[in-house]
Amino acid sequence: MNFVVPALSGLSIFIWLLFQYNLWYLFLFGFISVLVFFAHTLLTLQRQERTIIGEFLGILVLTVSAPLAYYLYQHVLTASAVVLWFLNALYFGASVFYVKMRLILSAHNDRPSRRFTHERNILIYLSILLFVLVILSLGKLAPISVVLAFVPMMAHTLWSLMFMPQRLNITRQGFVQVGLSLVFAVLIIMSYKVL
């Protein structure tokens, strides 16, 4: 019964947006979301949701809100909306490697080889991320200022690799990650207003 009111509210808003503003691509967003959610659910049923693929599928479902917000604001679906989805997925994808590394780092009896593997994975991911951002900027698919949106997260991650204490304070890390995400959101919005 708790599900009925939000579902009806969402359906009402969907119908209103569809007919008031002719936003027919909302069906596309719904289809993509359901498809990715279904793939993630299959992994969950196989107890594979904590794998890198499972976590990235979860991130794709959650970050579809970025191009959706762009579409609702602009009333047109452009390549910028897809790039915005990609940028958000890349940003939050870094957390997959970061969290795994922090959990390994805080395990008192963990093997140094596993820690090194996770640290190496983060560095590889950040390198690929930086390369992709430069390519997107040079290809005029995203403003060059989007690179700045990733700098606080990348700096914090590198600082964590070098100096963060072994003991993990989950509450503090939660606040830090929320703060970094807010900074990212503000810088991305500012970047796209420059576009």
Secondary structure, 3 states (H helix, E strand, C coil): CCCHHHHHHHHHHHHHHHHHHCCCCHHHHHHHHHHHHHHHHHHHHCCCCCCHHHHHHHHHHHHCHHHHHHHHHHCCCCHHHHHHHHHHHHHHHHHHHHHHHHHHHHCCCCCHHHHHHHHHHHHHHHHHHHHHHHHHHHCCCCCCCHHHHHHHHHHHHHHHHHHCCCCCCHHHHHHHHHHHHHHHHHHHHHHHHHC
